[in-house]
């Protein structure tokens, strides 16, 4: 196969094997790391060194793009705004949409490359009508199609995902066989700029501002005392509330207008319906009528049967067959037809639609 590729290399085994497979396919390859944010702890800088070492092992050129200013603006600041608005965002989706498959793709075109390559576990195929289809990765335990649902036809047509048909053990086996030092490197589980998972502390340190503390109330409106600021809570949360109640309390609602956190019983977290905005559809431009599909409301959830209706140019209404627990504002609702990603959007309050 002829052509040229710019390969996003993070220093991990997935992007390294993706680079190797692309090189083996005969493409002229350049490896690249993205410097994302000055806010990332110093230890994360090892990723760039690991990526450079992998590129040297493969014998391909390597470069670094500094996207830190744009990452701060398009990912971190949006992340902070979402938490302040009482929502729970997924910054990996924004990073993929705007950085990895946005600015990085633009750089590839500037360099005259024919495609970009990443180590995501998902597949891109052409449909009978010529449109690009996004499909789940063959390894269900590693499938990353959920965080790629927002990609456009233009982006999908310029992307190669060599790991889509492989399992993680197969990828590690390939890396071991090629002698890569990162073959057994552990998985990265946390958001890159919050490696300890403490979002509230990160936001306080980043902004230099102390959180506004509000009140806990129960579902009947009874005042239960002071909360630690809405940044510290998400829908469905049980731990860390510090409330003594006759039943285990869970966060039911977050009200940013007065910093109130509403708590109640676990069974109050279930609902069947949601609305999503900032939508993207992949196999077609819009839904002309309601469809039966399967949808998921968080990355690690199994898709659930639902009816999906497009109610205007930028809004979906999803009604599940069975109630779902802790539908959370700011998370993505992603819709599937078997292995095919139909699309999705960001979950918003009902009164927004």
C-alpha positions in Angstrom: 0.0 0.0 0.0 1.3 3.4 -0.9 0.7 6.7 0.8 1.9 8.6 3.9 0.7 8.8 7.5 1.1 11.0 10.5 0.9 8.7 13.6 -0.3 10.0 17.0 2.1 8.3 19.4 1.5 8.6 23.2 4.3 6.3 24.3 1.9 3.4 25.1 1.7 0.0 23.6 -1.4 0.7 21.5 -0.1 3.7 19.5 3.3 2.0 19.1 1.7 -1.1 17.6 -0.6 1.0 15.4 2.6 2.7 14.1 4.3 -0.6 13.4 1.3 -2.0 11.6 1.0 1.1 9.4 4.7 0.9 8.6 4.3 -2.7 7.7 1.5 -1.8 5.3 4.1 0.2 3.3 3.1 3.7 4.2 5.7 6.5 4.6 5.3 7.2 8.3 6.1 10.1 10.7 5.5 9.6 14.4 4.3 12.5 16.5 3.5 13.3 20.1 1.1 16.1 21.2 2.1 18.4 24.0 -1.2 19.1 25.5 -1.0 21.1 28.7 1.4 22.7 31.1 -1.0 21.6 33.8 -0.2 17.9 33.3 2.1 16.7 36.1 5.8 16.4 35.4 5.7 12.6 35.5 3.5 12.5 32.4 6.3 14.0 30.4 7.8 10.5 30.2 5.1 9.8 27.5 6.9 12.0 25.0 10.2 10.2 25.7 8.6 6.8 25.3 6.9 7.8 22.1 10.2 9.1 20.7 12.0 5.9 21.7 9.3 3.8 20.0 9.7 5.9 16.8 13.4 5.4 16.9 12.9 1.7 17.3 10.8 1.7 14.2 13.2 3.9 12.3 10.7 6.6 11.5 11.0 10.4 11.9 9.4 11.9 15.1 8.1 15.4 15.9 6.2 17.1 18.7 3.2 19.5 18.3 2.6 22.0 21.1 -1.2 22.2 21.4 -1.1 23.2 25.1 -2.8 26.6 24.7 -5.6 25.1 22.6 -6.0 22.1 25.0 -6.4 24.5 27.9 -9.0 26.5 26.1 -10.9 23.7 24.3 -10.7 20.9 26.9 -9.7 22.0 30.4 -11.6 25.2 30.6 -14.7 23.5 29.2 -14.2 20.8 31.8 -14.2 23.4 34.5 -17.2 25.2 33.2 -19.2 22.0 33.0 -18.5 21.1 36.7 -19.4 24.7 37.7 -22.7 24.2 35.8 -23.4 21.0 37.8 -22.6 18.7 35.0 -20.1 15.8 34.7 -18.2 16.1 31.4 -16.1 13.6 29.5 -13.0 15.6 28.4 -11.6 12.7 26.4 -14.5 13.2 23.8 -13.6 16.8 23.5 -9.9 16.0 23.1 -10.6 13.5 20.4 -13.0 15.8 18.6 -10.9 19.0 18.7 -7.3 18.0 19.2 -6.5 14.4 18.1 -8.9 14.5 15.1 -9.0 18.2 14.7 -5.7 20.1 15.1 -3.6 17.0 14.6 -5.5 16.2 11.4 -4.9 19.7 10.2 -1.2 19.3 10.8 -1.2 16.1 8.8 -2.8 17.9 5.9 -0.3 20.7 6.1 2.5 18.1 5.9 0.9 16.6 2.8 0.0 13.3 4.6 -2.7 11.0 3.3 -4.0 10.0 6.7 -3.6 10.1 10.4 -3.3 6.9 12.6 -4.2 6.4 16.2 -4.3 3.4 18.5 -8.0 3.5 19.3 -9.9 0.2 19.4 -12.6 0.9 16.8 -13.2 0.4 13.1 -13.9 2.6 10.2 -15.5 1.2 7.0 -17.2 2.5 3.9 -21.0 1.8 3.6 -22.7 0.9 0.3 -23.6 4.6 -0.2 -19.9 5.7 0.2 -20.3 7.2 3.7 -17.9 6.3 6.4 -19.2 4.1 9.1 -17.8 4.0 12.6 -18.0 0.5 14.2 -17.1 -1.0 17.5 -13.6 -2.6 18.0 -13.5 -6.3 17.7 -12.5 -6.6 21.3 -15.6 -5.6 23.3 -13.6 -5.2 26.5 -11.5 -2.5 24.8 -14.0 -0.9 22.4 -13.5 2.9 22.3 -16.2 3.8 19.7 -18.1 5.6 22.5 -15.5 8.4 22.7 -15.3 8.7 18.9 -19.1 9.2 18.2 -18.6 13.0 17.5 -16.3 12.5 14.5 -17.5 13.9 11.1 -17.5 12.3 7.7 -14.5 14.4 6.8 -12.6 13.3 9.9 -13.5 9.6 9.5 -12.4 9.6 5.9 -8.9 10.7 6.9 -8.3 8.3 9.8 -6.8 4.8 10.0 -7.4 2.6 13.1 -5.1 -0.4 12.7 -6.1 -1.9 16.1 -9.8 -2.1 15.4 -9.8 -5.8 14.6 -7.4 -6.9 17.3 -7.7 -7.7 21.0 -5.4 -6.2 23.7 -3.6 -9.5 24.3 -2.9 -9.7 20.5 -1.5 -6.1 20.5 0.8 -6.9 23.5 2.0 -10.1 21.7 2.9 -8.1 18.6 4.7 -5.5 20.7 6.7 -8.3 22.6 7.6 -9.9 19.3 8.9 -6.7 18.0 11.0 -6.0 21.1 9.2 -2.9 22.3 10.0 -1.9 25.9 6.4 -0.7 26.5 4.8 -4.0 25.5 3.7 -4.7 29.1 3.1 -1.1 30.1 0.0 -0.7 32.3 -3.2 0.9 31.1 -3.9 4.6 31.6 -7.2 4.8 33.4 -7.5 8.4 34.5 -8.0 11.8 32.8 -4.5 12.9 31.8 -4.6 16.2 33.5 -6.2 14.8 36.7 -4.2 11.6 37.2 -5.3 11.2 40.9 -8.9 11.5 39.9 -9.6 14.4 42.3 -11.4 16.8 40.0 -12.4 19.3 42.6 -8.8 19.8 43.9 -7.6 20.1 40.3 -10.1 22.8 39.6 -9.3 24.7 42.8 -5.6 24.6 42.0 -6.0 25.5 38.4 -8.3 28.5 39.0 -6.9 29.6 42.4 -10.5 29.9 43.6 -12.1 28.2 46.6 -15.5 26.5 45.9 -18.7 28.1 46.8 -20.3 26.0 49.4 -24.1 25.4 49.4 -26.6 23.2 51.1 -27.6 19.6 51.1 -31.3 19.1 50.9 -33.4 15.9 50.7 -36.0 15.2 48.0 -38.7 16.8 50.3 -36.7 20.0 50.5 -35.4 19.5 54.1 -32.1 21.3 54.8 -29.5 18.7 55.8 -26.5 21.0 56.3 -23.6 22.5 54.3 -22.0 20.8 51.3 -18.4 21.1 50.1 -19.3 22.9 46.9 -20.9 21.3 43.8 -17.6 20.6 42.2 -17.2 17.7 44.6 -20.4 15.8 43.6 -21.8 13.9 40.6 -25.2 12.2 40.0 -25.4 8.8 41.7 -22.5 9.5 44.1 -22.7 7.8 47.5 -19.3 8.1 49.1 -18.0 11.3 50.7 -21.3 13.0 51.4 -20.8 12.9 55.2 -24.5 12.7 55.9 -26.1 10.7 58.7 -29.5 9.6 57.4 -32.0 6.7 58.0 -31.2 5.4 54.5 -28.0 5.4 52.4 -28.1 8.8 50.6 -27.2 9.3 46.9 -26.8 12.5 44.9 -30.0 12.9 42.9 -29.6 16.5 41.5 -27.1 19.3 41.4 -28.4 22.9 41.3 -25.7 25.3 40.2 -27.9 28.4 40.5 -27.7 28.2 44.4 -25.1 25.5 44.9 -27.6 23.0 46.3 -27.1 19.2 46.2 -30.3 17.2 46.4 -29.9 13.7 47.9 -32.3 10.8 48.2 -32.7 7.0 47.9 -31.0 4.9 45.3 -34.3 3.9 43.6 -34.9 7.6 42.9 -31.9 7.7 40.5 -33.7 5.6 37.8 -35.4 7.2 34.8 -36.2 6.1 31.3 -35.9 9.3 29.2 -33.2 11.8 28.3 -32.5 14.6 25.9 -29.2 15.2 24.1 -27.8 18.2 22.2 -24.7 19.0 20.2 -25.5 15.9 18.3 -23.6 14.1 15.6 -25.0 11.4 13.3 -22.7 9.2 11.2 -24.5 6.9 8.7 -26.9 9.7 7.7 -27.5 13.4 8.2 -30.7 13.2 10.3 -33.3 10.8 11.7 -36.5 11.4 9.7 -38.5 9.2 12.0 -38.1 7.4 15.4 -35.8 4.4 15.3 -35.3 1.4 17.5 -31.6 1.2 18.6 -29.4 0.6 21.6 -27.9 3.4 23.6 -25.4 3.9 26.4 -25.1 6.8 28.8 -21.5 6.2 30.0 -18.3 4.7 28.7 -18.4 1.4 30.6 -22.1 0.7 30.3 -23.6 -2.0 28.1 -25.9 -0.5 25.5 -29.6 -0.7 26.3 -32.7 -1.0 24.0 -34.3 2.4 23.3 -36.4 4.4 20.9 -34.6 7.4 19.5 -36.3 10.5 18.0 -34.6 13.6 16.5 -36.8 16.5 17.7 -35.0 19.3 16.0 -31.8 20.0 14.0 -29.6 19.6 17.1 -31.5 17.5 19.7 -32.4 13.9 20.3 -34.9 12.4 22.6 -34.0 8.9 23.9 -36.5 6.7 25.7 -35.2 3.5 27.1 -37.2 0.3 27.4 -36.1 0.0 31.0 -35.2 2.7 33.6 -31.5 3.6 33.6 -29.6 4.6 36.8 -28.0 8.0 37.2 -28.5 9.6 33.8 -26.0 12.4 34.2 -25.9 15.9 32.6 -22.7 16.5 30.6 -22.1 12.8 29.8 -22.5 11.5 26.2 -25.4 9.4 25.1 -24.2 7.2 22.2 -26.5 5.2 19.9 -25.7 1.9 18.2 -27.2 -0.4 15.6 -25.4 -3.6 16.4 -21.7 -2.8 15.9 -22.4 0.4 14.0 -22.3 3.8 15.8 -25.3 5.8 14.7 -24.2 8.9 16.6 -24.9 10.7 19.9 -24.9 13.9 21.8 -24.3 15.5 25.2 -27.0 14.8 27.8 -28.8 18.0 28.8 -31.5 18.9 31.3 -35.1 18.3 30.1 -36.0 21.9 30.2 -33.2 22.7 27.7 -35.3 20.9 25.1 
